[in-house]
Amino acid sequence: MRVKFRQLLCLLVTTTIVAGCAGIANESPKRIALFNGKDFSGWDGPSEWWTVEDGALTAESTAERPCQRTNYIVWTGGQPSDFEFECDFKISAAGNSGIHIRSERRPNHDMFGYQADMTGDGKLIGFIYHHKRGLVAERGSKVSINKEGERKATPMDEGTDFLKHYKSGNWNHYRIVCVGDSITLFLNGVKMCDIVDLDPSTKKEHGYIGLQMHRGDPMKVQFKNLYLTPIKPIHPASTPES
């Protein structure tokens, strides 16, 4: 009886530990709200171009007040590594903007790195861009870049009209998933493109998230409901160059 009791006790302890560990392993990553809908808390950008309007981070240029230098408003909470980012955006017909991820901060509110692109006319909706490479992945494509920087693109589903999922002049939803060497972009729940980048000159393990105000023709772009779900720990923010 004593042996059986000890065996039962060991089994009970082991089961409790395993169940506890399983509970920890199954915990969902915490979803972080990046914008409070009221002010620039947690964000840094040129106040002459960025405002909060109708609960959204907003940038607008006009014929009387043109934007002559592209600039960004940056989330200052750290440099995400592996994560899911999502937000709603609305952009005017002549607008050009984007969402920077794993990017570097540069002087004069500039950034360098990968960007989920967007234009109001839809031409660049669902594209992934990089300052060094230009347009890396077009809508409906899978792209791989090897260690030597050689790019190969293949269609995800030939003949599919991916652009039909874009709602011109209305709110749309972008979701960006960064895991390891891969970046995947979704529009309104539909996969637009993905890349795998093994080139050390362009891929980054972590970096900043930023929203773009593009120079050029009069435009307006708005972002709201910005959320980050870290998959790996967020690297600390660094002091940007002035």
N, C-alpha and C positions, 0 to 999 in steps of 0.2 A: 504493500500500500504506500509506503514511503517513497519507493522508486517511481511508482505511477504518479504520485503527487508532484514530485520534482519534474517529471517529464511534462505533466500538464502545465505546471508553472512556466517552464521554459517555452513551451509552445505558445502560451498566452502572451508572454513578454515579446517573443519573436514576431507574433502576429501583430501586436500593437506597434512595434517599431516599423515593420514593413508597411502597415497601413498609414502610419504617420509620414513615412518617406514618400509613399505614393501620393499622399495628399499634397505634400510640398511640390513634388514633380509636376502635378496636374494643375497647380495654381496658374491662372492666366496672367500674362504680363499686364502691368498697370497701364491703363490708357490715360494719357496726360492731355489736358486742355491747354493749348498754347496761347490762346487769346481769350480775354475776358469779355469781349464785345463792347467795352466801354472806353478803354484808353490804351496807351502804348506800354503798359507794364509787361516787362519781359521782351521788349522789342527795341531795336535801335535802327533808326533811319533818318533821312533828311526831312525834317518837319515841314519844310516848304513844299514838299510834294506829297507827303503821306498824311492822311487824316483818318478819323473814325467817323463813318457815315452809315446810319441805319444799321448799326451793330456789325459793321464790316470794315476791315482795313482797306482803305481806298486811296487810289492814286489817279489823278486826272490832269491832263494838259488840254489847252485850248489854243485856237488860232492867235488869240491875244497874248497867251502865256504858254509858249511852246516849251517842251522839254528838250534841251539840247545835249544832255549827257545822261545816258542810262544809269539808273541808280537802283539800290535795293534796300529793303527793310529786312533786318535779320533777327531771328530768334536768338536771344542771348543766354538761354538756359543751358547751353552746352553743345557738344559736337556729337550727334548721334552716330552710331556705328551700324549695327544691324537693327532694322526697325520697320514699322509700317507707319506711313504718314497719310493723312487724308484731310481734305478740305473741300468746301464748295467755292466755286468761282463764277463770276460773271464778267464778261469783257465786251466792250463795244465793237461794232462791226469793223472799225479801222484799227482796233487795238492789237498790240503785240506785247506779250508778257510771258512769264514762266515761273516755275518753282525750282529753286536751286536746292540740291541735296548733296551731302558730303563735299561741300565746296569750301574754298578758301575765301577769307575776307581780304579785301584789297583796300588801299587808301581811297578817299573820296566816295565812300559808300559803294564801292564796286565789289564784285565777286568773280571767282574763277572756278570752273568745274562743270559738273553735270547738271542738266536742267530738264525738267519736264516742260516741254514747250507748249505754247498756245497762241493762236491768233483768232480774232473775232470772226474773220471770214471762214475759219475752219481749215485753212490750208495746212497749218502746223499743229492742229489738234492731234494729240496722241503720238507726237514725235518726241524723241529724246535727243538733246543737243549737248555738245561739249565745246568749250571755248577753243580748245586746241584742234579738235577734229571737225568742228562744224556739226551738221546733222548726222548723228550716229545711227539712229534707228528710225525709220519711217513707220507710219501707222500700218499695222498688219504684218510686221516683220520680226524675225528672230535674228539677232546679230551676235556674232562671236568675234572677239579680238584676241589674237594670241599674244604671247610674250614679246614677239618681235614687232607688234603693232599692226599686223596684217588683219584686215577686216573681212568677214564673210557674212553675207546676209541671205536669208531664205524666207519665203513667205510663210506666214502661219496658216493661212487658209485662202488660197487663190480664189478670186471672184467674189469674196465677201465685201460688202459695203460697210466698213467700220465707221465711216463718217456719219452714217445715219443715226448713230447714237448720240451725236452732239446736238444740243438744243440751242440754236443760235439766238442770242439776245436774252437768254434766260440763265438761271442758275444751273450749273453742272457740277459734277463731283469727280475729283481726281483722287485716286489711291495709288501710292507709290510704295513698293516693297523692295527693300534693300537687304539682301542676305549674302554675306561673303562677297564673291566677285560678281554677283548678279543684281540687276535692277529691272523691275517689272512695273509697267505703268497700266493702270486701269482707268477707263472713263465710264462713269455711270454704271459701274459693275461689270463692264466688258473689257477684257484684256486687249490693249491696243498694240503693245510691243514689249519686247524684253531684250536685254543685252547681257552678255557675260564678257567681262573685260579682264584679261590677264596681263595687260601691258602696264608695267610699273610706272610708266611716265604719265599715265592718265588715271588709273584706278586709285581710289582712296579708301582706306579702312574706316575713316570717320571724317566728319566735317560739318559745316554749318548748313542750316536751312534758311533760305532767303526768298523773298518775293520781289519780282522785278517790275520796275517802271521803265518802259522803253522810250528812248528818244524818238523824235520824228513827228509824224502826223498827229493831230489831236486825238486823244483816246481817253478811255476810262476803264479801270479794272478794279474789281472788288474781291475780297477773300473773307470768308467767315467759316465758323465751325471747324477750326483747325485743331487736329488731334494727332498725337504721337504715341505709338505703342512700342516702347523699346524691346528688342529681343536680346540685345546685349547691353551692358552698362554704358551709359552716356559719358563720353570723355569731357573733362572740364573745358569751359570756355577759356580762351586766351585773350590778352589785351590786343585789340586790333591796331594795326599801324595807322598813324595819322597822316 
